[in-house]
Each structure stands twice: as C-alpha cells, then as structure tokens.
Amino acid sequence: MKTYKKKRFWAATLVVQILLFYVFSMSGIMISLFENFFEVQKWAHQILFAWIPFSIGDVMYILLGLLILYYLVKCCKKTSRSNAVLKLLFIINIFYFIYQVFWGMLYFQTPIIKKLSQQQEPDLNKAKQLALRYLDQCKLSRELVKEDKNGVFVVTDLQAVQREILAQQQKLPKYISDKKGLQINAFKPSIFKNVMSFTGILGYYNPFTAEAQYNAELPSTFIPFTTAHESSHQLGFAREQEANFIGYLMGVHSENIELRYSTEYFTLKSLLRFIIEKDPDFVESVLRNYSPAMKRDRLYEKSFVLKHQGWLDDFFGMTNNLFLKSNQQEGSITYSYFIDLLLNYEN
C-alpha cells in the first residue's frame, strides 16, 4: 500500500505540522512572511467572495461539517472504519495547514502594546476618570441616535456604518497599524445567527474567505462595534482584545453617530467590567447615572442575554476561552489587555 494511504502517515504528518508551526511561531522572520502573505491572501479572497450576497464561508463550514459527520458515521461500521479514519485524518491535516497559513500564525505578531510609547500597568483611578468621561460622551451621543417604538436605540443605516468603518481603516495611526484597508465591503450577516444568539458569539472572521460575519439578531448597541471589531480581523489583527482596540480607534473618532455611540458604549462597559472587581460601588454609581435612554438600551441588552442563556452559551464560552488561551491570549472573560491598550493610548 502506498505511504499516503496509511493512517500512520497522516497522523505523523499532523504531528509534524504542529511542531513545525510551533517553531515558526518563535521566528520573527517567519511571522513577517505570514503577515506579508496575509496581505495578498485577504485581497484575493475579498475579490473572490465579497460580491456574493450571502456568507460563502458559512456554506463552506456547513459542507465541511456534513463531510466530517459522514465519515464519523462510517467510523462506527467495522467494514468502513479504516478508510473513514484515513479520510478524517486527511481532512484534519488539510484544514489545519490552511488555517495556520491563512490565519493562525498572525496570533504571534508583535503585540500592539509594544508599539505604544508608554507601557504602564492599568491604573484604577485613570480607569474611573475614563469611565466618567465615556459616560458623559455616551449620554450626548445617545441623544442623537434613533429609537424604535420602545425607546431603544436602533441602527437605521447599517450600510452607512460599514462604509464609515472602511473609511476609518485608512485613518488608523501609522505607529499602531501599517496594514492595508482594501475598501471592499465583505461584511455579512451570519447564516448561523439563531445559534449564535444562544452561544454568546457576537460575530466572527472567516479566515478561509476573509468575510466578517455578525449576528444580525443582536441588539443595535452591539452591531456597529461588532462590525468594526470584525473588520479589524480583516485588516490582520488576530488577537481578540487587539481587534477590540482597533475597532475602538475606528469608532470613537467617527462622524457616524451610530458607530460612535456603539463604540463609546462598548468602551464604557469594558471599563466598568475592569473596575467592578476593585470598586463595585463606583460601578453602581455610574449605572445609576445612565441617562433614561441608556438605561432602556441596557435593559434591552440584559433581556436579550437572559432570553438566550443556556448550556450552549456555557459550552461555547468554555471552548472559546481555551482557544484564546492556546493562542497567547488571556481568554474571553478577561478584558484587561484591552484596558491596558486603552489606558496606555490615552496616556
């Protein structure tokens, strides 16, 4: 039998790949090569897939899932088990290789925090000052946006928000980002929006098609900033909290009031999450001083989350946390790196 038709060959190949990419992750030269390749790859993928009105990446995931399920079923039958295991190992090898080349190695880029002139530990008093500032800014911005019949903030022109995000990509500080924004609209609502609402996933970037997916069922307070966050991944920022920071830079200076309010509100909530562990009374005071309109938005967010809580939320939260930590990130429930970036940038 030919070597590539043996299970041991593909199992060994997977192990070699894991070791090889681990070695690559410690080489600045190799990381730079992957960064340069990403610039070409994202342009090619967005040209190929952005014009399609639905998420082609989601369709790929569905087909891949069905294929894996088919071979898993075949594994349960003695007559086809050996061949099915071989096919599964082959699929895993291909998937792992493409993922690492297209995206995985970008997790090991130079952290943004090292590009900032000052690198100080998060200061509680500074965080409180910023929280009060963003509370005031949120109040002002909230008065300028539209509401639905229940008095809750609603995005009226998502296309305008998306165009503004693409424009803001060109205005990022050069000392933070020299990545190229392609001005191609590849933002798409996810096919899996109903499932996403029960998992706590707001959006995701598809590294195989360079599409930025968002959950269209989310409250409007989430959608503009989530879109900016996913566009940061499209630029090539892999770490979640760095994508938050780049999304913050795009939104906080925006002239689009819907994007700016969503960004200011996200920033305020992030600061309060950081502060609450050390001074819950301060956080309670800030929440009491929300404007009536902001309180309606917060109540609607809370009702949405409570409505969609369940075991899927817990499961995906746990698996996402493990994934982030495996890629040199702090985990989904830790906001301190975004706060680090925010406070150092403000300084």
C-alpha positions as a printed NumPy array, in Angstrom:
array([[  0.   ,   0.   ,   0.   ],
       [  1.267,   3.487,  -0.848],
       [  2.501,   5.506,   2.132],
       [ -0.031,   8.338,   1.75 ],
       [ -2.842,   5.774,   2.008],
       [ -1.828,   4.787,   5.532],
       [ -3.37 ,   6.237,   8.702],
       [  0.013,   6.414,  10.408],
       [  1.344,   8.634,   7.63 ],
       [ -1.378,  11.268,   8.109],
       [ -1.196,  11.046,  11.907],
       [  2.563,  11.617,  11.743],
       [  2.055,  14.447,   9.249],
       [ -0.297,  16.203,  11.67 ],
       [  2.232,  15.927,  14.492],
       [  4.994,  17.276,  12.231],
       [  2.767,  20.197,  11.197],
       [  2.028,  21.097,  14.813],
       [  5.731,  21.051,  15.673],
       [  6.692,  22.966,  12.528],
       [  4.19 ,  25.776,  13.089],
       [  5.26 ,  25.942,  16.729],
       [  8.847,  26.541,  15.563],
       [  7.605,  29.123,  13.028],
       [  5.724,  30.951,  15.819],
       [  9.042,  31.695,  17.536],
       [ 10.691,  33.148,  14.414],
       [ 10.246,  36.843,  13.667],
       [ 11.247,  36.29 ,  10.039],
       [  8.627,  33.578,   9.536],
       [  5.897,  35.637,  11.233],
       [  6.774,  38.547,   8.932],
       [  6.436,  36.244,   5.913],
       [  2.999,  35.105,   7.068],
       [  1.956,  38.744,   7.628],
       [  3.011,  39.654,   4.084],
       [  1.236,  36.614,   2.679],
       [ -1.925,  37.616,   4.544],
       [ -1.978,  40.956,   2.706],
       [ -2.098,  39.113,  -0.624],
       [ -4.472,  36.434,   0.594],
       [ -7.061,  38.818,   2.051],
       [ -7.117,  40.836,  -1.189],
       [ -7.643,  37.715,  -3.308],
       [-10.323,  36.309,  -1.001],
       [-12.284,  39.541,  -0.726],
       [-12.221,  39.979,  -4.502],
       [-13.476,  36.404,  -4.899],
       [-16.145,  36.315,  -2.198],
       [-17.248,  39.841,  -1.18 ],
       [-19.705,  40.238,  -4.093],
       [-21.685,  37.111,  -3.123],
       [-24.785,  38.301,  -1.182],
       [-24.617,  35.533,   1.449],
       [-21.789,  34.146,   3.559],
       [-19.927,  31.683,   1.36 ],
       [-17.704,  30.871,   4.328],
       [-20.719,  29.691,   6.334],
       [-21.741,  27.446,   3.438],
       [-18.21 ,  26.005,   3.429],
       [-18.481,  25.304,   7.174],
       [-21.816,  23.534,   6.684],
       [-20.408,  21.338,   3.893],
       [-17.282,  20.579,   5.921],
       [-19.407,  19.702,   8.953],
       [-21.573,  17.355,   6.894],
       [-18.492,  15.704,   5.403],
       [-16.931,  15.145,   8.846],
       [-20.24 ,  13.825,  10.2  ],
       [-20.453,  11.403,   7.258],
       [-17.028,   9.942,   7.988],
       [-17.713,   9.8  ,  11.731],
       [-20.767,   7.662,  10.99 ],
       [-18.626,   5.498,   8.713],
       [-16.174,   5.071,  11.593],
       [-18.907,   3.289,  13.543],
       [-19.033,   0.497,  10.948],
       [-16.276,  -2.099,  11.045],
       [-16.259,  -2.589,   7.279],
       [-15.556,   1.083,   6.517],
       [-13.809,   2.194,   9.719],
       [-10.219,   2.071,   8.488],
       [-10.924,   4.093,   5.327],
       [-13.094,   6.603,   7.211],
       [-10.365,   7.267,   9.796],
       [ -7.899,   7.766,   6.938],
       [-10.203,  10.321,   5.284],
       [-10.783,  12.147,   8.572],
       [ -7.049,  12.429,   9.213],
       [ -6.574,  13.745,   5.687],
       [ -9.306,  16.398,   6.173],
       [ -7.864,  17.463,   9.55 ],
       [ -4.382,  17.829,   8.047],
       [ -5.606,  19.973,   5.163],
       [ -7.831,  22.108,   7.377],
       [ -5.084,  22.654,   9.966],
       [ -2.485,  23.58 ,   7.351],
       [ -4.702,  26.084,   5.54 ],
       [ -5.879,  27.632,   8.813],
       [ -2.338,  28.155,  10.113],
       [ -1.075,  29.604,   6.822],
       [ -4.075,  31.899,   6.32 ],
       [ -4.596,  32.998,   9.926],
       [ -3.123,  31.049,  12.831],
       [  0.388,  32.497,  12.602],
       [ -0.966,  36.047,  12.907],
       [ -1.619,  35.432,  16.597],
       [  2.153,  35.681,  17.097],
       [  2.624,  39.158,  15.569],
       [  4.261,  41.879,  17.635],
       [  1.633,  42.904,  20.24 ],
       [  0.212,  46.402,  19.813],
       [  1.105,  47.231,  23.424],
       [  4.792,  47.173,  22.43 ],
       [  4.13 ,  49.844,  19.789],
       [  2.857,  52.353,  22.335],
       [  5.433,  54.777,  23.731],
       [  4.344,  54.284,  27.344],
       [  3.675,  50.879,  28.841],
       [  2.144,  51.284,  32.281],
       [  0.109,  48.951,  34.444],
       [ -3.657,  49.666,  34.387],
       [ -4.423,  52.401,  36.901],
       [ -7.76 ,  52.21 ,  38.708],
       [ -8.125,  55.973,  39.127],
       [ -7.36 ,  56.572,  35.466],
       [ -9.929,  53.924,  34.525],
       [-12.512,  55.674,  36.706],
       [-11.771,  59.038,  35.091],
       [-12.185,  57.494,  31.64 ],
       [-15.399,  55.758,  32.677],
       [-16.916,  59.069,  33.766],
       [-15.754,  60.686,  30.544],
       [-17.301,  57.969,  28.404],
       [-20.476,  58.113,  30.461],
       [-20.82 ,  61.785,  29.522],
       [-19.976,  61.087,  25.889],
       [-22.479,  58.223,  25.733],
       [-25.197,  60.477,  27.114],
       [-24.53 ,  63.071,  24.43 ],
       [-24.28 ,  60.566,  21.585],
       [-27.383,  58.697,  22.728],
       [-29.463,  61.847,  22.297],
       [-28.511,  61.965,  18.587],
       [-29.407,  58.411,  17.514],
       [-32.771,  56.966,  16.515],
       [-35.05 ,  54.797,  18.667],
       [-37.638,  52.141,  17.978],
       [-41.193,  52.311,  19.298],
       [-39.985,  51.024,  22.681],
       [-37.429,  53.809,  23.049],
       [-34.465,  51.502,  22.397],
       [-31.547,  52.51 ,  20.164],
       [-31.845,  51.145,  16.631],
       [-29.376,  51.246,  13.738],
       [-31.11 ,  52.932,  10.819],
       [-28.421,  52.607,   8.135],
       [-26.039,  49.685,   8.57 ],
       [-24.566,  50.224,   5.104],
       [-23.504,  53.729,   6.14 ],
       [-21.895,  52.278,   9.291],
       [-19.986,  49.743,   7.179],
       [-18.801,  52.404,   4.733],
       [-17.596,  54.532,   7.65 ],
       [-15.662,  51.598,   9.129],
       [-13.876,  51.063,   5.806],
       [-13.068,  54.773,   5.655],
       [-11.777,  54.756,   9.239],
       [ -9.394,  51.895,   8.388],
       [ -7.42 ,  54.451,   6.385],
       [ -7.124,  56.812,   9.359],
       [ -5.551,  54.494,  11.934],
       [ -2.323,  55.847,  13.481],
       [  0.638,  54.6  ,  11.447],
       [  2.655,  53.783,  14.55 ],
       [ -0.086,  51.312,  15.525],
       [ -1.084,  49.904,  12.148],
       [  0.536,  49.862,   8.731],
       [ -1.935,  47.266,   7.448],
       [ -3.81 ,  47.983,   4.247],
       [ -7.559,  48.524,   4.248],
       [ -8.915,  47.328,   0.907],
       [-12.144,  49.354,   0.926],
       [-14.058,  46.202,  -0.053],
       [-17.322,  45.605,   1.788],
       [-17.138,  41.977,   2.935],
       [-19.443,  42.333,   5.972],
       [-22.176,  39.705,   6.007],
       [-24.872,  38.534,   8.427],
       [-24.152,  35.003,   9.564],
       [-26.336,  32.125,   8.432],
       [-25.971,  30.782,  11.976],
       [-27.496,  33.848,  13.66 ],
       [-30.139,  31.842,  15.564],
       [-27.49 ,  29.529,  17.032],
       [-25.091,  32.431,  17.695],
       [-27.671,  34.138,  19.897],
       [-27.508,  31.138,  22.249],
       [-23.699,  30.922,  22.281],
       [-22.672,  34.448,  23.268],
       [-20.818,  34.842,  19.963],
       [-21.424,  38.321,  18.53 ],
       [-19.512,  37.837,  15.281],
       [-16.53 ,  36.084,  13.773],
       [-13.984,  36.379,  10.993],
       [-13.756,  33.586,   8.428],
       [-10.047,  33.144,   7.562],
       [-10.875,  30.963,   4.553],
       [-12.926,  33.63 ,   2.749],
       [-11.932,  36.898,   4.533],
       [-15.599,  37.588,   5.301],
       [-16.62 ,  39.364,   8.512],
       [-19.755,  37.783,   9.951],
       [-22.035,  39.393,  12.518],
       [-25.159,  38.225,  14.317],
       [-27.997,  40.26 ,  12.811],
       [-30.269,  39.371,  15.771],
       [-28.147,  41.308,  18.257],
       [-29.405,  44.47 ,  19.947],
       [-28.345,  47.505,  17.925],
       [-25.958,  48.619,  20.665],
       [-23.752,  45.651,  19.744],
       [-23.89 ,  45.593,  15.939],
       [-21.841,  48.654,  14.821],
       [-18.943,  47.975,  17.177],
       [-19.049,  44.221,  16.479],
       [-18.736,  45.058,  12.783],
       [-15.75 ,  47.325,  13.496],
       [-14.194,  44.564,  15.609],
       [-14.54 ,  42.005,  12.8  ],
       [-13.15 ,  44.494,  10.275],
       [-10.048,  44.674,  12.494],
       [ -9.608,  40.952,  11.92 ],
       [ -9.981,  41.588,   8.189],
       [ -7.089,  44.017,   8.45 ],
       [ -4.97 ,  41.277,  10.029],
       [ -5.267,  41.78 ,  13.795],
       [ -5.818,  38.273,  15.138],
       [ -5.853,  38.792,  18.924],
       [ -9.372,  39.472,  20.172],
       [ -8.554,  42.349,  22.518],
       [ -6.354,  43.997,  19.881],
       [ -9.267,  43.763,  17.442],
       [-11.367,  45.466,  20.13 ],
       [ -8.778,  48.232,  20.395],
       [ -8.552,  48.767,  16.626],
       [-12.359,  48.751,  16.467],
       [-12.331,  51.347,  19.242],
       [ -9.947,  53.579,  17.248],
       [-12.23 ,  53.308,  14.211],
       [-15.398,  54.092,  16.106],
       [-14.501,  56.611,  18.773],
       [-13.408,  59.271,  16.272],
       [-16.145,  58.509,  13.747],
       [-18.569,  61.089,  12.43 ],
       [-21.19 ,  58.341,  12.062],
       [-23.183,  58.749,  15.258],
       [-24.45 ,  55.145,  15.336],
       [-20.925,  53.742,  15.141],
       [-19.625,  56.271,  17.664],
       [-22.36 ,  55.585,  20.227],
       [-21.929,  51.804,  19.927],
       [-18.148,  52.206,  20.378],
       [-18.418,  54.602,  23.321],
       [-20.953,  52.326,  24.971],
       [-18.708,  49.26 ,  24.49 ],
       [-15.759,  51.191,  25.932],
       [-17.763,  52.308,  28.956],
       [-18.958,  48.756,  29.638],
       [-15.408,  47.408,  29.306],
       [-14.095,  49.965,  31.789],
       [-16.862,  49.124,  34.25 ],
       [-16.083,  45.395,  33.943],
       [-12.477,  46.201,  34.822],
       [-13.404,  48.458,  37.733],
       [-16.148,  46.324,  39.313],
       [-13.727,  43.798,  40.816],
       [-11.998,  46.565,  42.776],
       [-14.746,  49.121,  43.358],
       [-18.294,  47.803,  42.79 ],
       [-19.797,  50.868,  44.489],
       [-18.308,  53.135,  41.828],
       [-19.802,  50.949,  39.087],
       [-23.229,  51.038,  40.747],
       [-22.983,  54.822,  40.901],
       [-22.162,  55.05 ,  37.182],
       [-25.034,  52.718,  36.269],
       [-27.444,  54.849,  38.294],
       [-26.267,  57.892,  36.345],
       [-27.   ,  56.378,  32.942],
       [-29.442,  58.561,  31.032],
       [-33.013,  57.174,  30.8  ],
       [-32.351,  56.261,  27.154],
       [-29.13 ,  54.423,  28.048],
       [-30.969,  52.555,  30.801],
       [-33.524,  51.364,  28.227],
       [-30.693,  50.139,  25.988],
       [-29.048,  48.331,  28.915],
       [-32.325,  46.717,  29.952],
       [-32.905,  45.502,  26.389],
       [-29.385,  44.038,  26.247],
       [-29.949,  42.23 ,  29.546],
       [-33.302,  40.826,  28.405],
       [-31.704,  39.582,  25.172],
       [-28.909,  37.827,  27.074],
       [-31.295,  36.277,  29.627],
       [-33.584,  35.058,  26.859],
       [-30.707,  33.256,  25.13 ],
       [-28.805,  31.854,  28.103],
       [-28.326,  28.093,  28.244],
       [-25.877,  25.221,  28.011],
       [-24.74 ,  26.315,  24.529],
       [-23.625,  29.648,  25.97 ],
       [-21.634,  27.876,  28.688],
       [-20.131,  25.358,  26.252],
       [-19.029,  27.908,  23.66 ],
       [-17.757,  30.249,  26.371],
       [-15.559,  27.468,  27.745],
       [-14.244,  26.311,  24.34 ],
       [-13.606,  29.864,  23.155],
       [-11.742,  30.597,  26.372],
       [ -9.496,  27.567,  25.819],
       [ -8.922,  28.555,  22.184],
       [ -7.914,  32.107,  23.079],
       [ -5.528,  30.958,  25.777],
       [ -3.922,  28.476,  23.364],
       [ -3.139,  31.395,  21.051],
       [ -1.35 ,  33.587,  23.601],
       [ -4.489,  35.459,  24.628],
       [ -5.917,  35.934,  28.077],
       [ -9.287,  34.345,  27.473],
       [-12.769,  35.535,  26.589],
       [-13.73 ,  36.703,  30.078],
       [-10.637,  38.878,  30.632],
       [-10.75 ,  42.479,  29.431],
       [ -7.505,  43.677,  30.973],
       [ -5.478,  43.691,  27.731],
       [ -7.993,  45.967,  26.016],
       [ -7.93 ,  48.175,  29.118],
       [ -4.102,  48.102,  29.038],
       [ -4.161,  49.293,  25.437],
       [ -6.845,  51.89 ,  26.086],
       [ -5.17 ,  53.436,  29.137],
       [ -1.705,  53.451,  27.579],
       [ -3.114,  55.005,  24.398],
       [ -4.903,  57.692,  26.429],
       [ -1.685,  58.417,  28.337]])
